[in-house]
Amino acid sequence: MEGSPIPVLTVQTAPYQDQKPAGGGGLRRPTGLFESQRNYLPNFVQSLLSSIDLRDRQGCTMVVGSDGRYFSRTATEIVVQMAAANGIGRLVIGQNGILSTPAVSCIIRKIKAAGGIILTASHSPGGPGGEFGVKFNVSNGGPAPDAVSDKIYQISKTLEEYAICPDLIVDLSRLGRQEFDLENKFKPFRVEIVDSVDIYLNLLRTIFDFNMIRSLLTGPNQLKIRIDAMSGVMGPYVRRVLCDELGAPANSAINCIPLEDFGGQLPDPNLTYATTLLEAMKGGEYGFGAAFDADGDRYMILGVNGFFVNPSDSLAIIAANLSCIPYFRQMGVRGFGRSMPTSTALDRVAKSLKVPVYETPTGWRFFSNLMDSGRCSLCGEESFGTGSDHIREKDGLWAVLVWLSIIAARKQSVEEIVRDHWTKFGRHYYCRFDYEALEPRTAYFIMRDLEALIIDKSFSNQQFAVGNNVYRVEKTDSFEYVDPVDGTVTKRQGLRIIFSDASRLIFRLSASSSVRATLRIYAETYEKDPNPSAPPSPFPSPRLHPPQATRVSSNLLFQPVPVSPLGLLE
């Protein structure tokens, strides 16, 4: 702290009406909007900070991190300057602004921070033509609950000014404490630049048997792995944890330098976009492969020859093998959670273990409430997200370490573990289809007409044929969730058609980052006998991103026997 105190300015602004956070307190928009619209980012940051009660905000500690995408450094500087002007006492920031979403949750909980701001648009594209996002995590380390998101939105619609210290400049590259003397503030404002990996790595050491995993990845009989960070935030974590700490060869990790545009690729860990990893795994040289999204909370698992593990299966297999992890041997397993569209494979494991399973709307904030109350130990979503109560976010690297622990304990390949699971519990054939870039009005009418169709009494007990399979409708509804912790009711979370054999069709509109909408259709059927002699699944092989559907008509979805009700899906 040298020279005169840094001035705190109040800047006049005009409110925006489109800054409603999506689930979990996040605002995601095209990067160009943040850059071109006057005060667009400061307005939202001010709304976010103002949502924290003044008594809780004054002098508190917050965590700030980003996935390194384009505009992150500029945004981090603005967040720092505004946090200082709004009375925050201390910011903890990852070196060069880099922190994975799981690491932010970990640090919030470790240092008992008031919350955290994560600059990420998850698996969306980066670069000037990509997307940018600002996400708010609360003091438990999890995404903001709906009440907080609603408060941020209400503030944003009437905002007339924001506070900022434009002359405050932080060196994000220098580890350690930096202090700044501000006008009208008794105590100096502190910024602590921390190693992006250290605190999170220390937590992982308490969860896993690192010696067991290290033995798997080293020595003459080592499991050869291939890990793709997809040029996102996970590069430093992969190199530090899997290579430096657990002994995997350095060339096991690819695309480990965080790039502002993610190398021109979409940082989405699935079979459509993680093609570099998929091709490498198909060669048969590697026994285990994994990829991560931009901010490190999603993951994909592949076995030798590119054997794909469906994320719903991955969640169920992890649940069935938690005894391989020291953390769960010590803490026990209190319950499981899954989002409503996620396959019910987890439910069969829960039944065998005699633990409850909670079916929630999509959004990690619902799991956070369950974990805080001690009801839930493991949870996951079909969109490649899995986590446990060690933090309050889904955690890609944690899930990879769980899989490596299971492989080491069972001494089986990925494919053998999956097929053994199917033999014991049966197989849930599962697909998700995304119809993207729909005009919102069109999407609304599709869902309205579809709901009217399936809720009608004449729809009940109808039978539909798919190949040699016949499905009888047993239940239809618009999914509604009553939180068992606080009684909060969340309505209209997707349309469900549940058949008499527990097969399901689910239709859900997904929150969009722009003016377009996405209609997601989920199809699930169960076969107790997974052997090749069993009847073939009526569903095609899993794929997450089919060609965009610019026109979707709800009256094409269902036809009476003998015509397939899944004409649109096929």
ChimeraX attribute file (.defattr): number of C-alpha atoms within 10 A of each C-alpha:
attribute: neighborCount
match mode: 1-to-1
recipient: residues
	/A:1	12
	/A:2	8
	/A:3	6
	/A:4	9
	/A:5	15
	/A:6	19
	/A:7	16
	/A:8	21
	/A:9	15
	/A:10	12
	/A:11	12
	/A:12	11
	/A:13	15
	/A:14	16
	/A:15	17
	/A:16	17
	/A:17	11
	/A:18	13
	/A:19	22
	/A:20	21
	/A:21	26
	/A:22	18
	/A:23	19
	/A:24	22
	/A:25	28
	/A:26	25
	/A:27	23
	/A:28	25
	/A:29	20
	/A:30	20
	/A:31	21
	/A:32	15
	/A:33	13
	/A:34	19
	/A:35	16
	/A:36	9
	/A:37	10
	/A:38	12
	/A:39	19
	/A:40	17
	/A:41	20
	/A:42	22
	/A:43	23
	/A:44	25
	/A:45	25
	/A:46	22
	/A:47	23
	/A:48	24
	/A:49	21
	/A:50	17
	/A:51	19
	/A:52	17
	/A:53	9
	/A:54	13
	/A:55	9
	/A:56	12
	/A:57	20
	/A:58	15
	/A:59	19
	/A:60	16
	/A:61	22
	/A:62	27
	/A:63	25
	/A:64	24
	/A:65	26
	/A:66	30
	/A:67	28
	/A:68	27
	/A:69	31
	/A:70	22
	/A:71	21
	/A:72	23
	/A:73	18
	/A:74	10
	/A:75	22
	/A:76	22
	/A:77	18
	/A:78	20
	/A:79	22
	/A:80	23
	/A:81	21
	/A:82	24
	/A:83	24
	/A:84	28
	/A:85	26
	/A:86	21
	/A:87	19
	/A:88	22
	/A:89	20
	/A:90	24
	/A:91	24
	/A:92	24
	/A:93	28
	/A:94	24
	/A:95	20
	/A:96	21
	/A:97	25
	/A:98	31
	/A:99	32
	/A:100	31
	/A:101	33
	/A:102	25
	/A:103	28
	/A:104	33
	/A:105	30
	/A:106	23
	/A:107	25
	/A:108	26
	/A:109	20
	/A:110	15
	/A:111	12
	/A:112	15
	/A:113	21
	/A:114	20
	/A:115	26
	/A:116	29
	/A:117	26
	/A:118	26
	/A:119	32
	/A:120	28
	/A:121	26
	/A:122	24
	/A:123	19
	/A:124	19
	/A:125	25
	/A:126	30
	/A:127	19
	/A:128	16
	/A:129	12
	/A:130	19
	/A:131	26
	/A:132	29
	/A:133	25
	/A:134	22
	/A:135	25
	/A:136	27
	/A:137	28
	/A:138	24
	/A:139	17
	/A:140	22
	/A:141	29
	/A:142	31
	/A:143	29
	/A:144	26
	/A:145	20
	/A:146	17
	/A:147	11
	/A:148	20
	/A:149	22
	/A:150	18
	/A:151	18
	/A:152	25
	/A:153	23
	/A:154	16
	/A:155	20
	/A:156	25
	/A:157	18
	/A:158	13
	/A:159	18
	/A:160	13
	/A:161	17
	/A:162	23
	/A:163	21
	/A:164	23
	/A:165	21
	/A:166	16
	/A:167	11
	/A:168	20
	/A:169	12
	/A:170	17
	/A:171	14
	/A:172	21
	/A:173	13
	/A:174	14
	/A:175	15
	/A:176	14
	/A:177	13
	/A:178	18
	/A:179	15
	/A:180	18
	/A:181	20
	/A:182	20
	/A:183	15
	/A:184	11
	/A:185	16
	/A:186	8
	/A:187	12
	/A:188	18
	/A:189	21
	/A:190	19
	/A:191	24
	/A:192	20
	/A:193	23
	/A:194	22
	/A:195	18
	/A:196	22
	/A:197	20
	/A:198	14
	/A:199	15
	/A:200	22
	/A:201	16
	/A:202	10
	/A:203	16
	/A:204	17
	/A:205	13
	/A:206	12
	/A:207	18
	/A:208	19
	/A:209	16
	/A:210	18
	/A:211	11
	/A:212	14
	/A:213	24
	/A:214	20
	/A:215	17
	/A:216	23
	/A:217	22
	/A:218	15
	/A:219	11
	/A:220	8
	/A:221	9
	/A:222	13
	/A:223	21
	/A:224	17
	/A:225	23
	/A:226	24
	/A:227	25
	/A:228	27
	/A:229	32
	/A:230	30
	/A:231	27
	/A:232	33
	/A:233	29
	/A:234	31
	/A:235	24
	/A:236	18
	/A:237	23
	/A:238	24
	/A:239	23
	/A:240	17
	/A:241	21
	/A:242	24
	/A:243	18
	/A:244	13
	/A:245	15
	/A:246	19
	/A:247	18
	/A:248	26
	/A:249	16
	/A:250	13
	/A:251	11
	/A:252	17
	/A:253	21
	/A:254	19
	/A:255	18
	/A:256	19
	/A:257	17
	/A:258	21
	/A:259	21
	/A:260	21
	/A:261	21
	/A:262	23
	/A:263	17
	/A:264	13
	/A:265	14
	/A:266	21
	/A:267	27
	/A:268	23
	/A:269	25
	/A:270	27
	/A:271	18
	/A:272	13
	/A:273	16
	/A:274	22
	/A:275	12
	/A:276	14
	/A:277	23
	/A:278	25
	/A:279	12
	/A:280	16
	/A:281	23
	/A:282	15
	/A:283	11
	/A:284	13
	/A:285	14
	/A:286	19
	/A:287	20
	/A:288	26
	/A:289	27
	/A:290	25
	/A:291	31
	/A:292	32
	/A:293	28
	/A:294	33
	/A:295	30
	/A:296	30
	/A:297	25
	/A:298	28
	/A:299	26
	/A:300	27
	/A:301	24
	/A:302	27
	/A:303	23
	/A:304	22
	/A:305	19
	/A:306	22
	/A:307	18
	/A:308	20
	/A:309	17
	/A:310	23
	/A:311	24
	/A:312	26
	/A:313	23
	/A:314	24
	/A:315	29
	/A:316	26
	/A:317	23
	/A:318	21
	/A:319	21
	/A:320	18
	/A:321	17
	/A:322	18
	/A:323	17
	/A:324	21
	/A:325	19
	/A:326	15
	/A:327	18
	/A:328	18
	/A:329	12
	/A:330	10
	/A:331	9
	/A:332	12
	/A:333	20
	/A:334	16
	/A:335	21
	/A:336	27
	/A:337	29
	/A:338	30
	/A:339	21
	/A:340	21
	/A:341	29
	/A:342	28
	/A:343	28
	/A:344	25
	/A:345	24
	/A:346	26
	/A:347	20
	/A:348	15
	/A:349	23
	/A:350	19
	/A:351	11
	/A:352	10
	/A:353	13
	/A:354	11
	/A:355	15
	/A:356	16
	/A:357	22
	/A:358	21
	/A:359	21
	/A:360	25
	/A:361	24
	/A:362	22
	/A:363	17
	/A:364	26
	/A:365	24
	/A:366	25
	/A:367	33
	/A:368	24
	/A:369	20
	/A:370	23
	/A:371	24
	/A:372	15
	/A:373	11
	/A:374	14
	/A:375	22
	/A:376	23
	/A:377	22
	/A:378	26
	/A:379	30
	/A:380	28
	/A:381	25
	/A:382	23
	/A:383	20
	/A:384	24
	/A:385	23
	/A:386	29
	/A:387	26
	/A:388	22
	/A:389	18
	/A:390	20
	/A:391	24
	/A:392	28
	/A:393	28
	/A:394	28
	/A:395	27
	/A:396	27
	/A:397	25
	/A:398	21
	/A:399	24
	/A:400	22
	/A:401	20
	/A:402	20
	/A:403	23
	/A:404	23
	/A:405	25
	/A:406	23
	/A:407	20
	/A:408	19
	/A:409	16
	/A:410	13
	/A:411	12
	/A:412	13
	/A:413	18
	/A:414	22
	/A:415	19
	/A:416	14
	/A:417	17
	/A:418	21
	/A:419	16
	/A:420	14
	/A:421	18
	/A:422	20
	/A:423	14
	/A:424	12
	/A:425	21
	/A:426	18
	/A:427	21
	/A:428	22
	/A:429	23
	/A:430	27
	/A:431	23
	/A:432	23
	/A:433	21
	/A:434	20
	/A:435	21
	/A:436	20
	/A:437	18
	/A:438	19
	/A:439	14
	/A:440	16
	/A:441	10
	/A:442	15
	/A:443	22
	/A:444	15
	/A:445	13
	/A:446	18
	/A:447	19
	/A:448	12
	/A:449	13
	/A:450	18
	/A:451	19
	/A:452	11
	/A:453	15
	/A:454	20
	/A:455	17
	/A:456	10
	/A:457	11
	/A:458	9
	/A:459	15
	/A:460	16
	/A:461	14
	/A:462	14
	/A:463	18
	/A:464	21
	/A:465	19
	/A:466	17
	/A:467	13
	/A:468	10
	/A:469	13
	/A:470	14
	/A:471	21
	/A:472	18
	/A:473	20
	/A:474	17
	/A:475	17
	/A:476	21
	/A:477	15
	/A:478	17
	/A:479	17
	/A:480	16
	/A:481	18
	/A:482	14
	/A:483	17
	/A:484	13
	/A:485	14
	/A:486	10
	/A:487	9
	/A:488	10
	/A:489	10
	/A:490	14
	/A:491	12
	/A:492	13
	/A:493	19
	/A:494	22
	/A:495	23
	/A:496	22
	/A:497	21
	/A:498	19
	/A:499	22
	/A:500	13
	/A:501	14
	/A:502	17
	/A:503	22
	/A:504	23
	/A:505	20
	/A:506	22
	/A:507	23
	/A:508	22
	/A:509	21
	/A:510	16
	/A:511	14
	/A:512	15
	/A:513	19
	/A:514	12
	/A:515	11
	/A:516	14
	/A:517	21
	/A:518	21
	/A:519	22
	/A:520	18
	/A:521	20
	/A:522	20
	/A:523	23
	/A:524	23
	/A:525	21
	/A:526	19
	/A:527	18
	/A:528	13
	/A:529	15
	/A:530	21
	/A:531	14
	/A:532	7
	/A:533	7
	/A:534	10
	/A:535	12
	/A:536	15
	/A:537	20
	/A:538	18
	/A:539	17
	/A:540	13
	/A:541	10
	/A:542	14
	/A:543	15
	/A:544	15
	/A:545	15
	/A:546	13
	/A:547	10
	/A:548	13
	/A:549	13
	/A:550	11
	/A:551	13
	/A:552	15
	/A:553	14
	/A:554	17
	/A:555	12
	/A:556	12
	/A:557	14
	/A:558	18
	/A:559	15
	/A:560	11
	/A:561	14
	/A:562	14
	/A:563	13
	/A:564	20
	/A:565	19
	/A:566	18
	/A:567	12
	/A:568	15
	/A:569	17
	/A:570	9
